[in-house]
């Protein structure tokens, strides 16, 4: 958007305009391009985000399976989910999950995966 203003100012310079005129052309064309182009880019970017239904971030691991590396209970634990290490807590207070067990991610709270024994 600023490059459009710079290009217009360069054309003004090539046509013999003085520095004050070049600066004015740069400022006006840059401002107009910001006002005209920015909403179009924002709409395009928003429509691409809405069209992409792929979950991202912590939502992407909900429902995934993992492997218990350190005992998981309601207070602490460590699991490997999709190649990444996550702190974990047992979703069910009565379950204690031992290393080597397969688990399913029920939800993510902050940076902690709430897991359930996978059947």
N, CA, C and O of each residue as an XYZ file, in Angstrom:
476
protein
N       0.815     -1.165      0.000
C       0.000      0.000      0.000
C       0.873      1.247      0.000
O       0.600      2.201     -0.729
N       1.911      1.240      0.810
C       2.847      2.358      0.768
C       3.673      2.315     -0.509
O       4.111      3.349     -1.012
N       3.881      1.119     -1.024
C       4.639      1.004     -2.274
C       3.885      1.655     -3.426
O       4.499      2.188     -4.350
N       2.563      1.614     -3.376
C       1.762      2.281     -4.407
C       2.007      3.783     -4.361
O       2.145      4.422     -5.404
N       2.061      4.343     -3.175
C       2.359      5.768     -3.019
C       3.757      6.104     -3.486
O       3.970      7.140     -4.117
N       4.721      5.233     -3.182
C       6.098      5.458     -3.621
C       6.199      5.398     -5.142
O       6.911      6.193     -5.755
N       5.485      4.455     -5.743
C       5.487      4.337     -7.201
C       4.880      5.588     -7.837
O       5.406      6.096     -8.827
N       3.784      6.083     -7.277
C       3.153      7.300     -7.803
C       4.081      8.499     -7.644
O       4.158      9.341     -8.538
N       4.784      8.587     -6.519
C       5.734      9.680     -6.308
C       6.896      9.580     -7.290
O       7.397     10.603     -7.755
N       7.330      8.365     -7.610
C       8.404      8.181     -8.593
C       7.956      8.649     -9.975
O       8.732      9.255    -10.713
N       6.713      8.369    -10.315
C       6.178      8.841    -11.599
C       6.136     10.370    -11.611
O       6.473     11.001    -12.613
N       5.717     10.960    -10.481
C       5.692     12.422    -10.389
C       7.097     12.991    -10.553
O       7.275     14.015    -11.212
N       8.093     12.341     -9.963
C       9.477     12.797    -10.099
C       9.949     12.678    -11.540
O      10.641     13.561    -12.047
N       9.575     11.587    -12.199
C       9.967     11.394    -13.599
C       9.343     12.456    -14.501
O       9.911     12.810    -15.534
N       8.186     12.958    -14.112
C       7.514     14.002    -14.892
C       8.021     15.402    -14.533
O       7.544     16.396    -15.081
N       8.995     15.476    -13.606
C       9.621     16.752    -13.278
C       9.024     17.473    -12.087
O       9.331     18.647    -11.884
N       8.191     16.831    -11.293
C       7.592     17.475    -10.121
C       8.651     17.686     -9.052
O       9.604     16.914     -8.947
N       8.479     18.732     -8.263
C       9.400     19.026     -7.178
C       9.176     18.096     -5.985
O       8.216     17.325     -5.944
N      10.088     18.192     -5.019
C      10.039     17.328     -3.842
C       8.746     17.525     -3.041
O       8.165     16.529     -2.608
N       8.267     18.749     -2.822
C       7.004     18.898     -2.081
C       5.824     18.232     -2.792
O       4.958     17.647     -2.141
N       5.786     18.318     -4.103
C       4.708     17.677     -4.862
C       4.839     16.162     -4.762
O       3.838     15.463     -4.601
N       6.065     15.649     -4.855
C       6.289     14.199     -4.732
C       5.822     13.702     -3.364
O       5.186     12.653     -3.262
N       6.143     14.462     -2.316
C       5.732     14.072     -0.960
C       4.213     14.074     -0.839
O       3.634     13.177     -0.227
N       3.573     15.076     -1.420
C       2.110     15.144     -1.369
C       1.486     13.989     -2.143
O       0.522     13.380     -1.679
N       2.030     13.685     -3.318
C       1.522     12.560     -4.115
C       1.689     11.262     -3.332
O       0.775     10.438     -3.289
N       2.858     11.080     -2.712
C       3.102      9.876     -1.913
C       2.074      9.751     -0.793
O       1.478      8.688     -0.616
N       1.862     10.824     -0.038
C       0.944     10.785      1.105
C      -0.491     10.523      0.663
O      -1.187      9.704      1.263
N      -0.932     11.206     -0.373
C      -2.322     11.061     -0.820
C      -2.581      9.669     -1.389
O      -3.564      9.022     -1.030
N      -1.698      9.209     -2.278
C      -1.903      7.892     -2.901
C      -1.780      6.780     -1.861
O      -2.536      5.809     -1.910
N      -0.844      6.904     -0.924
C      -0.707      5.891      0.130
C      -1.960      5.827      0.992
O      -2.453      4.740      1.295
N      -2.475      6.982      1.386
C      -3.686      7.012      2.214
C      -4.878      6.426      1.469
O      -5.649      5.651      2.036
N      -5.031      6.793      0.202
C      -6.142      6.249     -0.588
C      -6.029      4.737     -0.764
O      -7.030      4.024     -0.690
N      -4.819      4.251     -0.994
C      -4.664      2.801     -1.170
C      -4.920      2.058      0.142
O      -5.464      0.954      0.129
N      -4.535      2.650      1.269
C      -4.841      2.030      2.563
C      -6.344      1.933      2.778
O      -6.854      0.896      3.202
N      -7.047      3.017      2.483
C      -8.496      3.049      2.678
C      -9.202      2.092      1.723
O     -10.182      1.451      2.104
N      -8.718      1.988      0.494
C      -9.400      1.177     -0.519
C      -9.041     -0.306     -0.450
O      -9.908     -1.163     -0.624
N      -7.782     -0.611     -0.199
C      -7.318     -1.995     -0.317
C      -7.432     -2.774      0.988
O      -7.702     -3.975      0.958
N      -7.235     -2.134      2.113
C      -7.231     -2.853      3.388
C      -8.531     -3.609      3.664
O      -8.458     -4.768      4.072
N      -9.709     -3.025      3.468
C     -10.942     -3.790      3.702
C     -11.069     -5.013      2.795
O     -11.584     -6.050      3.213
N     -10.604     -4.890      1.567
C     -10.661     -6.025      0.639
C      -9.769     -7.154      1.136
O     -10.170     -8.318      1.116
N      -8.572     -6.819      1.577
C      -7.649     -7.839      2.092
C      -8.217     -8.472      3.355
O      -8.145     -9.690      3.522
N      -8.777     -7.669      4.238
C      -9.354     -8.193      5.480
C     -10.503     -9.162      5.188
O     -10.589    -10.226      5.802
N     -11.390     -8.793      4.249
C     -12.506     -9.676      3.882
C     -11.996    -10.981      3.291
O     -12.500    -12.056      3.616
N     -11.001    -10.888      2.428
C     -10.441    -12.082      1.788
C      -9.820    -13.007      2.833
O     -10.026    -14.220      2.802
N      -9.060    -12.424      3.755
C      -8.416    -13.227      4.794
C      -9.452    -13.869      5.706
O      -9.308    -15.033      6.079
N     -10.492    -13.128      6.070
C     -11.537    -13.660      6.941
C     -12.279    -14.800      6.261
O     -12.568    -15.810      6.903
N     -12.595    -14.662      4.976
C     -13.316    -15.723      4.272
C     -12.462    -16.980      4.169
O     -12.997    -18.088      4.212
N     -11.149    -16.833      4.035
C     -10.273    -18.006      3.996
C     -10.241    -18.701      5.347
O     -10.209    -19.930      5.405
N     -10.250    -17.935      6.438
C     -10.262    -18.540      7.770
C     -11.567    -19.277      8.021
O     -11.567    -20.366      8.596
N     -12.687    -18.685      7.589
C     -13.978    -19.328      7.795
C     -14.127    -20.568      6.934
O     -14.785    -21.524      7.343
N     -13.532    -20.574      5.757
C     -13.647    -21.717      4.851
C     -12.811    -22.893      5.337
O     -13.137    -24.045      5.052
N     -11.744    -22.615      6.062
C     -10.861    -23.679      6.538
C     -11.394    -24.202      7.858
O     -11.236    -23.559      8.896
N     -12.021    -25.358      7.823
C     -12.633    -25.955      9.008
C     -11.637    -26.763      9.838
O     -12.010    -27.325     10.868
N     -10.378    -26.831      9.407
C      -9.374    -27.604     10.114
C      -9.102    -26.976     11.474
O      -8.765    -25.794     11.549
N      -9.245    -27.755     12.563
C      -8.958    -27.192     13.882
C      -7.474    -26.872     14.013
O      -6.622    -27.560     13.451
N      -7.184    -25.825     14.760
C      -5.807    -25.412     14.945
C      -5.520    -25.292     16.434
O      -6.437    -25.176     17.246
N      -4.254    -25.321     16.779
C      -3.855    -25.149     18.160
C      -4.294    -26.316     19.030
O      -4.266    -27.470     18.603
N      -4.703    -26.000     20.258
C      -5.081    -27.052     21.196
C      -6.341    -27.784     20.769
O      -6.546    -28.933     21.159
N      -7.200    -27.131     19.962
C      -8.407    -27.805     19.485
C      -8.058    -28.988     18.588
O      -8.835    -29.936     18.473
N      -6.897    -28.933     17.956
C      -6.502    -29.985     17.021
C      -6.218    -31.308     17.726
O      -6.342    -32.363     17.104
N      -5.842    -31.285     19.005
C      -5.526    -32.554     19.669
C      -6.706    -33.151     20.420
O      -6.631    -34.295     20.867
N      -7.790    -32.407     20.569
C      -8.967    -32.979     21.227
C      -9.450    -34.178     20.427
O      -9.665    -34.085     19.218
N      -9.618    -35.302     21.110
C     -10.028    -36.537     20.448
C      -8.863    -37.393     19.995
O      -9.067    -38.539     19.592
N      -7.644    -36.869     20.049
C      -6.461    -37.637     19.650
C      -6.107    -38.668     20.710
O      -6.531    -38.572     21.862
N      -5.329    -39.647     20.299
C      -4.843    -40.633     21.260
C      -3.391    -40.330     21.588
O      -2.671    -39.705     20.809
N      -2.986    -40.788     22.756
C      -1.623    -40.566     23.194
C      -1.126    -41.725     24.027
O      -1.858    -42.679     24.286
N       0.119    -41.637     24.441
C       0.774    -42.679     25.221
C       1.241    -42.078     26.542
O       1.888    -41.031     26.565
N       0.906    -42.749     27.642
C       1.312    -42.273     28.965
C       2.801    -42.539     29.148
O       3.262    -43.665     28.964
N       3.557    -41.494     29.512
C       4.988    -41.634     29.773
C       5.281    -41.649     31.268
O       6.168    -42.369     31.727
N       4.532    -40.850     32.024
C       4.629    -40.841     33.486
C       3.218    -40.996     34.029
O       2.255    -40.540     33.412
N       3.096    -41.636     35.180
C       1.779    -41.901     35.764
C       0.901    -40.648     35.731
O       1.335    -39.554     36.092
N      -0.347    -40.841     35.288
C      -1.307    -39.739     35.186
C      -2.412    -39.963     36.208
O      -3.047    -41.018     36.236
N      -2.633    -38.951     37.049
C      -3.768    -38.972     37.975
C      -4.393    -37.582     37.961
O      -4.198    -36.828     37.007
N      -5.127    -37.238     38.986
C      -5.799    -35.930     38.983
C      -4.857    -34.771     39.292
O      -5.237    -33.609     39.143
N      -3.617    -35.078     39.727
C      -2.680    -34.019     40.095
C      -1.558    -33.784     39.096
O      -1.125    -32.648     38.905
N      -1.085    -34.847     38.459
C       0.052    -34.692     37.551
C       0.111    -35.846     36.562
O      -0.625    -36.826     36.678
N       0.998    -35.711     35.593
C       1.214    -36.760     34.612
C       1.836    -36.199     33.345
O       1.882    -34.986     33.138
N       2.316    -37.113     32.498
C       2.954    -36.724     31.244
C       2.564    -37.723     30.172
O       2.667    -38.934     30.371
N       2.114    -37.211     29.030
C       1.728    -38.065     27.910
C       2.376    -37.542     26.634
O       2.766    -36.378     26.542
N       2.480    -38.439     25.652
C       2.978    -38.058     24.335
C       1.794    -38.114     23.380
O       1.194    -39.171     23.185
N       1.459    -36.966     22.783
C       0.321    -36.850     21.874
C       0.831    -36.292     20.553
O       1.377    -35.190     20.503
N       0.649    -37.059     19.488
C       1.075    -36.654     18.146
C       2.520    -36.164     18.140
O       2.840    -35.152     17.516
N       3.387    -36.891     18.840
C       4.809    -36.587     18.848
C       5.231    -35.489     19.807
O       6.419    -35.175     19.889
N       4.303    -34.900     20.530
C       4.622    -33.822     21.462
C       4.344    -34.255     22.896
O       3.414    -35.019     23.156
N       5.157    -33.760     23.819
C       4.956    -34.053     25.236
C       3.982    -33.044     25.826
O       4.118    -31.837     25.623
N       3.001    -33.557     26.557
C       1.983    -32.723     27.193
C       1.864    -33.104     28.659
O       1.914    -34.283     29.009
N       1.706    -32.092     29.523
C       1.312    -32.409     30.888
C      -0.129    -32.878     30.809
O      -0.902    -32.410     29.973
N      -0.482    -33.802     31.682
C      -1.819    -34.391     31.594
C      -2.399    -34.607     32.977
O      -1.678    -34.751     33.964
N      -3.709    -34.625     33.020
C      -4.468    -34.961     34.217
C      -5.533    -35.952     33.804
O      -6.014    -35.932     32.671
N      -5.896    -36.816     34.732
C      -6.948    -37.785     34.454
C      -8.292    -37.070     34.471
O      -8.604    -36.342     35.414
N      -9.083    -37.279     33.428
C     -10.411    -36.663     33.337
C     -11.340    -37.250     34.395
O     -12.203    -36.558     34.935
N     -11.145    -38.541     34.683
C     -11.938    -39.238     35.703
C     -11.094    -39.333     36.969
O     -10.004    -39.905     36.949
N     -11.587    -38.779     38.060
C     -10.831    -38.750     39.315
C     -10.509    -40.140     39.842
O      -9.587    -40.288     40.644
N     -11.249    -41.170     39.409
C     -11.000    -42.525     39.908
C      -9.946    -43.258     39.087
O      -9.488    -44.325     39.494
N      -9.555    -42.715     37.948
C      -8.581    -43.402     37.093
C      -7.159    -42.952     37.403
O      -6.880    -41.761     37.532
N      -6.275    -43.925     37.518
C      -4.843    -43.675     37.567
C      -4.271    -44.420     36.373
O      -4.422    -45.637     36.260
N      -3.616    -43.691     35.487
C      -3.107    -44.266     34.243
C      -1.609    -44.496     34.365
O      -0.855    -43.601     34.747
N      -1.196    -45.700     34.038
C       0.206    -46.091     34.193
C       0.977    -45.892     32.886
O       0.378    -45.874     31.810
N       2.308    -45.742     32.973
C       3.124    -45.603     31.764
C       2.891    -46.771     30.798
O       2.792    -47.927     31.209
N       2.806    -46.439     29.511
C       2.568    -47.445     28.486
C       1.112    -47.568     28.078
O       0.818    -48.144     27.031
N       0.189    -47.039     28.879
C      -1.236    -47.117     28.532
C      -1.567    -46.099     27.452
O      -0.965    -45.028     27.381
N      -2.544    -46.455     26.607
C      -3.052    -45.548     25.575
C      -4.180    -44.716     26.189
O      -5.011    -45.230     26.937
N      -4.191    -43.423     25.858
C      -5.219    -42.521     26.369
C      -5.826    -41.716     25.222
O      -5.236    -41.588     24.150
N      -7.003    -41.184     25.472
C      -7.670    -40.296     24.511
C      -7.827    -38.930     25.170
O      -8.197    -38.836     26.340
N      -7.543    -37.876     24.413
C      -7.673    -36.510     24.922
C      -9.149    -36.120     24.885
O      -9.774    -36.127     23.825
N      -9.693    -35.784     26.039
C     -11.084    -35.364     26.145
C     -11.191    -33.861     25.906
O     -12.055    -33.400     25.160
N     -10.311    -33.108     26.543
C     -10.279    -31.656     26.361
C      -8.910    -31.144     26.772
O      -8.106    -31.880     27.344
N      -8.655    -29.888     26.480
C      -7.402    -29.252     26.868
C      -7.744    -28.041     27.722
O      -8.531    -27.182     27.323
N      -7.142    -27.989     28.894
C      -7.320    -26.848     29.798
C      -5.964    -26.166     29.931
O      -5.054    -26.692     30.572
N      -5.839    -24.994     29.321
C      -4.555    -24.303     29.320
C      -3.551    -25.112     28.528
O      -3.736    -25.347     27.334
N      -2.471    -25.544     29.198
C      -1.459    -26.368     28.544
C      -1.494    -27.793     29.075
O      -0.502    -28.516     28.985
N      -2.629    -28.199     29.626
C      -2.770    -29.532     30.205
C      -3.863    -30.305     29.490
O      -4.984    -29.822     29.328
N      -3.519    -31.511     29.065
C      -4.494    -32.376     28.394
C      -5.248    -33.181     29.438
O      -4.646    -33.818     30.303
N      -6.556    -33.146     29.351
C      -7.405    -33.963     30.215
C      -7.660    -35.256     29.447
O      -8.265    -35.239     28.375
N      -7.191    -36.387     30.006
C      -7.210    -37.643     29.254
C      -8.052    -38.715     29.938
O      -8.348    -38.636     31.130
N      -8.429    -39.720     29.145
C      -9.254    -40.846     29.557
C      -8.611    -42.098     28.986
O      -8.056    -42.068     27.888
N      -8.684    -43.190     29.721
C      -8.126    -44.453     29.231
C      -8.781    -44.808     27.900
O     -10.007    -44.844     27.802
N      -7.970    -45.070     26.875
C      -8.497    -45.416     25.552
C      -8.833    -46.895     25.526
O      -8.080    -47.725     26.036
N      -9.954    -47.211     24.937
C     -10.407    -48.609     24.882
C      -9.924    -49.261     23.616
O     -10.201    -50.438     23.383
